[in-house]
Amino acid sequence: KGRITSGYWPAHTNACEFVAIGYIIAMNVETPLQKAFRLCGGPHGLAQVCGVSRPAVLAWRKRGCLPRTEWLPDSHPQRTRYAAKIESAARGMLTRADLLS
């Protein structure tokens, strides 16, 4: 009872097991920020590239994105350009657009 016997799932797999498997697979996809950490040599390397402290980049990793100041208008005095610095350090393996998407 509760087993799916037709469709895309094998008869021995129920829907909950399938969803759990799909979630694990989705979690293994590398985000642009995770890729930046890897390409720059971890938190210390990324902090050096961006000119900020290691705790700052660890906060980015915890939130899963760069700070909100990346999306401010170019004319704004608090506008940061970490994505451009990371793009330069990644040597074409990661773009600014990827980091800001």
Sine and cosine of phi, psi and omega as CSV:
sin_phi,cos_phi,sin_psi,cos_psi,sin_omega,cos_omega
0.00,0.00,0.63,-0.78,0.01,-1.00
1.00,0.08,-0.01,1.00,0.01,-1.00
-1.00,0.01,0.56,-0.83,0.06,-1.00
-1.00,-0.02,0.80,-0.59,-0.07,-1.00
-0.94,-0.35,0.01,1.00,0.03,-1.00
-0.57,-0.82,0.10,-0.99,-0.01,-1.00
1.00,-0.02,-0.59,-0.81,-0.10,-0.99
-1.00,0.05,-0.27,0.96,-0.07,-1.00
-1.00,-0.07,0.65,-0.76,0.12,-0.99
-0.90,0.44,0.39,-0.92,-0.06,-1.00
-0.87,0.50,-0.48,0.88,-0.06,-1.00
-1.00,0.06,0.04,1.00,-0.03,-1.00
-0.91,-0.42,0.78,-0.63,0.08,-1.00
-1.00,-0.06,0.17,-0.99,-0.10,-1.00
-0.89,0.46,-0.61,0.79,-0.01,-1.00
-0.89,0.45,-0.66,0.75,0.03,-1.00
-0.89,0.45,-0.65,0.76,-0.02,-1.00
-0.91,0.42,-0.69,0.72,0.01,-1.00
-0.89,0.46,-0.68,0.74,0.01,-1.00
-0.89,0.46,-0.66,0.75,0.03,-1.00
-0.90,0.44,-0.69,0.73,0.03,-1.00
-0.88,0.47,-0.60,0.80,0.01,-1.00
-0.91,0.41,-0.68,0.73,0.01,-1.00
-0.90,0.44,-0.66,0.75,0.02,-1.00
-0.90,0.44,-0.67,0.74,0.00,-1.00
-0.91,0.43,-0.54,0.84,-0.02,-1.00
-0.95,0.32,-0.30,0.95,-0.02,-1.00
-1.00,0.06,-0.04,1.00,0.03,-1.00
-0.98,0.19,0.77,-0.64,-0.05,-1.00
-0.99,0.14,0.81,-0.59,0.05,-1.00
-0.98,0.19,0.32,-0.95,0.04,-1.00
-0.84,0.54,-0.60,0.80,0.01,-1.00
-0.93,0.37,-0.65,0.76,0.07,-1.00
-0.89,0.46,-0.62,0.78,0.04,-1.00
-0.91,0.42,-0.61,0.79,0.05,-1.00
-0.89,0.47,-0.68,0.73,0.05,-1.00
-0.86,0.51,-0.71,0.70,-0.03,-1.00
-0.91,0.41,-0.72,0.69,-0.06,-1.00
-0.93,0.36,-0.50,0.87,-0.04,-1.00
-1.00,-0.02,-0.06,1.00,0.05,-1.00
1.00,-0.03,0.50,0.86,0.05,-1.00
1.00,-0.02,-0.14,-0.99,-0.06,-1.00
-0.87,0.50,-0.65,0.76,-0.02,-1.00
-0.90,0.43,-0.72,0.70,0.01,-1.00
-0.90,0.44,-0.68,0.74,0.01,-1.00
-0.91,0.41,-0.62,0.79,0.05,-1.00
-0.89,0.46,-0.66,0.75,0.03,-1.00
-0.91,0.42,-0.68,0.73,0.00,-1.00
-0.86,0.51,-0.68,0.73,-0.08,-1.00
-1.00,0.03,-0.21,0.98,0.00,-1.00
0.96,0.28,0.55,0.84,0.03,-1.00
-0.80,-0.59,0.03,-1.00,0.00,-1.00
-0.99,0.17,0.35,-0.94,0.05,-1.00
-0.88,0.47,-0.69,0.73,0.06,-1.00
-0.86,0.52,-0.51,0.86,0.03,-1.00
-0.90,0.43,-0.73,0.68,-0.01,-1.00
-0.95,0.32,-0.47,0.88,0.09,-1.00
-0.92,0.39,-0.54,0.84,0.09,-1.00
-0.92,0.39,-0.61,0.79,0.07,-1.00
-0.88,0.48,-0.70,0.71,-0.03,-1.00
-0.90,0.45,-0.65,0.76,0.00,-1.00
-0.89,0.46,-0.67,0.74,0.02,-1.00
-0.98,0.20,-0.40,0.92,0.00,-1.00
1.00,0.09,0.25,0.97,0.02,-1.00
-0.37,-0.93,0.25,-0.97,0.08,-1.00
-0.95,0.30,0.26,-0.97,-0.02,-1.00
-0.90,0.43,0.39,-0.92,-0.05,-1.00
-0.88,0.48,-0.36,0.93,-0.02,-1.00
-0.91,0.41,-0.24,0.97,0.07,-1.00
-0.93,0.37,-0.43,0.90,-0.07,-1.00
-0.99,-0.15,0.06,1.00,0.05,-1.00
-0.94,0.33,0.39,-0.92,0.05,-1.00
-0.86,0.51,0.49,-0.87,-0.02,-1.00
-0.85,0.53,-0.50,0.87,-0.04,-1.00
-0.99,0.16,-0.16,0.99,-0.04,-1.00
-0.95,0.32,0.70,-0.72,-0.06,-1.00
-0.92,0.40,-0.40,0.92,0.00,-1.00
-0.99,-0.11,0.13,0.99,-0.02,-1.00
-0.90,0.44,0.79,-0.61,0.06,-1.00
-0.97,-0.22,0.32,-0.95,-0.02,-1.00
-0.75,-0.66,0.73,0.69,-0.01,-1.00
-0.91,0.41,-0.62,0.78,-0.02,-1.00
-0.87,0.49,-0.66,0.76,0.02,-1.00
-0.91,0.41,-0.63,0.78,0.03,-1.00
-0.92,0.40,-0.65,0.76,0.02,-1.00
-0.92,0.39,-0.67,0.74,0.03,-1.00
-0.85,0.52,-0.68,0.73,0.01,-1.00
-0.91,0.42,-0.68,0.73,-0.01,-1.00
-0.93,0.36,-0.48,0.88,-0.04,-1.00
-0.98,0.19,-0.17,0.99,0.07,-1.00
0.79,0.61,0.77,0.64,0.10,-1.00
1.00,0.06,-0.07,1.00,-0.02,-1.00
-1.00,0.05,-0.14,0.99,-0.02,-1.00
-0.45,-0.89,0.72,-0.69,-0.04,-1.00
-0.96,-0.29,0.33,-0.94,0.04,-1.00
-0.87,0.48,-0.64,0.77,-0.01,-1.00
-0.88,0.47,-0.63,0.78,0.04,-1.00
-0.88,0.47,-0.70,0.71,-0.04,-1.00
-0.92,0.39,-0.51,0.86,-0.06,-1.00
-0.99,-0.12,0.03,1.00,-0.01,-1.00
-1.00,0.07,0.00,0.00,0.00,0.00
